[in-house]
Amino acid sequence: MDGSTNSLDDVSGSSAEYPDRMSAMEGRLQSQEDEITLLKSSLADALRRLHLHDQLIPLLKQQLIAVNPAAARVLNQACGSDGSSNSRKLSSSSAGDIPRHPATSVSSQVLHSVDGENGVNGDSGTLDSMFKPSTYDRATQTESNLGGQDRVPLVQTRAFQSLSLADALPEADPLAEDSRAKLLRVQGLEEEDEELGDPAKVKEPSWVSTVEEPIHPSTIRSLQREDPQEQTGSNESLSSAPQTPTSGLSAPPKDLSSSTRSGPLSKIQEGEKKSLARRNSEKAAKDNQDKTKKRLEKKAASSTNLLTRSPSLESRAKDLISSTGSSGSRRGTQGQSIKMFIRGRPITMYVPSNIQNYDDLKMEPPVEKLELDWVYGYRGRDCRANLYMLSSGEAVYFIACVVVLYHINNRTQRHYRKHTDCVRCLTIHPDKVRVASGQTAGVDKDGKPLQPYVHIWDSSTLTTLQQIGLGTFERGVGSVAFSFADAGAFLCVIDDSNEHMLSVWDCAKGTKHAEVKSTNEAVFAVEFNPSDSSNIITCGKSHVYFWTLSAGSLTKKQGIFGKYKKPKFIQCFVFSLTGDVLTGDSEGNILTWGKSPGDVKTLGKGAKETFQIMRQTRAHDGSVFTLCMLHGGALLSGGGKDRKIIRWSADLAPERECEIPEMFGAVRCIADVDGEEVLVGTTRNAILRGTFSDGFVAILQGHVDEMWGLATHPSQDVFLTCGHDRLVCVWNTEEHKLDWCTTLETGMCSCFHFPCQMAASWRWVPMTTSYTSTPSPRVDGATPATENAIGLFISRRFLSRCLRGHSSFITHLDWSKDGKYIMSNSGDYEILYWDIAGGCKLLRNRYESKDREWASYTCVLGFHVMGVWLEGSDGTDINALCRSHSERMVAVADDFCKVHLFQYPCPKPKAPNHSYEGHGSHVTNVRFTHCDSHLLSMGGKDTCILQWRVKRGGMGDGSGDRQHHAALTSTSSLEP
């Protein structure tokens, strides 16, 4: 322990530099604590046995007084000097010997006293001269012989076999037999003796001491290493040992003086007598050895249960099991628990009783598969120009890694899913069929950066036509634009590098035509001049650049603000029908730009033309976020702070305006539908549809901040979500819409976990960390609370109890099927079980819960889901999981933007699974619907909810087929 402490001090001094060593030392400390617990258990067992024999000593005294008064007198003398004699004997024992129980010492002294009185050894000395120091060994127990004779193993000698208190009682007395039975009835051995199946062996008194001591590994090894030659030598010494029966202490032994005076025997007679004695002694010794070995084997098997509870002693337990040779021991613990390690910390998983052989379990991927059915959400909070109308009547937009094609009249979705990370920008071809979308770089699960690129794809078939710029762009793609004058032959791209590289690509060949550094400032938009593909305009922070493409090179001219105030940001721009450029800035103005001839007077001869502000129009209070040019020449502008949409005439005179409700946020993007009806994307991730006359309604909504809470209704096709944005939303999986939404005042929302019997009276009860609630009636449930506790809520009462026992924050919990128990996980990878019906108690023995059935399974740590963890996981790689209601599969949400589908149960490492992409951030939660027809997955920062249809692989029932047929309105592109 001292060495371990010093090591810990060294590691703690450099914990920041050597985190792996710190984890290893923490594991070693845990192992040492487990060993201390083991030693305490052994000590408690020894004290229990001592107490048992102390209670039997008065009973022995009464029996001895009744049958042998002389022995009783000697017993009183021995008890009077018990302290001194025991100290002498203990001092003479070796360091590795087991100390003898006082009761055993007393019985041995009684035997020696009686033998001395009858002259067994030919010496009539006093009692003090008869008692001599004795030595003990784990395998044999020896006493020093009088007259300088060699020491004889007492286990193999009948005359000196009274090491047990039961052997001091007479055999004929019924009372003595009853006492002997009580002494021999030692816990853990009664049922073992019954297993022998031999009635004779059960009735025959054992000649081995019944004072049990804890069996240590060294005991078993010493028994196995016992030299057969030593046993033979011990057997030979038995022939010369006196054969005094222990059952008749009151009757003196036969007089040996006549045999000593009757002259020497002949050699033949002496040899026959010695041979007979040797054979008898060898037979008795062999029987005793067999009995001793069988008892020790079973003791070792029973001790293994205790030894294997400590993770550090697992190898020692395996040695014990193999050394005893009892491969089929019913009390062995081999195979009853499995350990997994997370960040160096061992987590013990107990194997359920219905699994007979863990090694024979075969892991296969589930027969069910997932298919993307619906995407909830829209990315408007931090992206521009991301909503367009296609010729098919579909609106195209993106969220996470999915480009969504939503038919606004039929209310169906299709999905383009060839991107490997979050989509950042979007544009449509002049033919209104082809689409170009660019993505960010991102990183893989090992932290290596992924290369961004642009995909040009066909919106009618969802097939990729061209991949642009793989390995060229840095960090991601910020803006893209097709050329118009040449029917979309070129594509302009600006990446997210420090220099914001501007490049022009040939769409047909996928080759780069020109490239140049644009600026170190942020760039918000890029467009080709509709009438001249050699002119490109970019805008961003405090700049407007006019680019000219000529002979594979790009040159730029900066727009001159002149007498007008230079805004901080130029947010957007469009081309008017006259060819002028209209920009919207952060000052709320619409600026009209035009060409101006060179100032010859100032710059002299050869001055070039410039782009200057021709007109400034006050439009909005706050920034102008978007501009949209209609077919008739009218202009639509969307404001940020004032949330207004204003329609302008061709000469920039305001015609009509309307204000977007505050709950939807500011106007981010506007898409023209038919000249009168428009689609509006907002900064709070909603898409509105309407006109100036009829107003606007939301056709799509989503969360605006990181989401974590997800719960499905037990009997209806609805689910609930919540997150850091304080929004609580209830969605309908059949109609693919938001049923209702409310905003909490404070705190982040989390969802309830209910016992199964509460499903009939199910109500949504959203709770916050500050324990506030909506006015709806409360029902029984539990939710992770503050300060590493679980809060219990009872009907018509507020917070009923707090379950405290975890040393870190609560991550997951589940109810048992009978509603009486809770299983919980915490941030330090701890699994705890709680007895709710028994008084909200923490169950200390986790082994007792190995066969318990759970109404749901969302805890990420447990035997049944151990196979979902990848090798080398740090404990946070899996954010959530959910078992299906059919208990055939389990869905997993990981930190690498993927959803996995495993077979349930999956208790073996590296379990095969189906993996699905679509999220652009860590997946925070997954849940199955009440009939397992769909799986819902929730992204974190991407604020995206994906609804997956479960394809049953031909094994579905009628309801599954019905659900499948009802969801055929949505299609997706194939996996890459």
Secondary structure, DSSP 8 states (H G I E B T S, - for coil): -HHHHHHHHHHHHTTTT-HHHHHHHHHHHHHHHHHHHHHHHHHHHHHHHHHHHHHHHHHHHHHHHHH-HHHHHHHHHHHHTHHHHHHHHHHHS-TTS----HHHHHHHHHHHHHHHHTTTTS----HHHH----EE-SS-EEE--GGG---EEGGG-GGG---SGGGGS-SS-HHHHHHHHHHH--TTTHHHHHHH--HHHHHS--SS--------HHHHHHHHT--HHHHHHHHHHHTTS----SS-SSS-----HHHHHS----HHHHHHHHHHHHHHHHHHHHHHHHHHHHHHHHHHHHHHHHHTTSGGGHHHHHHHHHHHT-TT-TT--TTSEEEEEETTEEEEEE--TT-S-GGG------S-EEEEEEEE----SS--S--EE-TTSEEEEEETTEEEEEETTTTEEEEE---SS-EEEEEE-TTSSEEEEEEB--B-TTS-B----EEEEETTTTEEEEEE-TTT-SSBEEEEEE-STTSS-EEEEEESSTT-EEEEEETTTTEEEEEEE--SS-EEEEEEETTEEEEEEEEEBTEEEEEEEETTEEEEEE-B-TTS---SBEEEEEE-TTS-EEEEETTSEEEEEEEE---HHHH-TT---EEEEEEEEE--SS-EEEEEE-TTS-EEEEESSS-EEEEE-TTS-EEEEEE--GGG-SEEEEEESSSS-EEEEETTS-EEEEETTTEEEEEE---SS-EEEEEE-SSSSEEEEEETT-EEEEEETTTTEEEEEEE-SSS-EE--B--GGGGGG-----EETT--B-SS---SEEEE-STTEEEEE-TT-SEEEEEE--SS-EEEEEEBTTSSEEEEEETTS-EEEEETTTTSEEES-GGGGTT--BS----SSSGGGGGGS-TT--S-SEEEEEE-TTSSEEEEEETTSEEEEEESS--SSS--EEEEE--SS-EEEEEE-TTSSEEEEEESTT--EEEEEEE-TT---HHHHHHHHHTTT-EE----
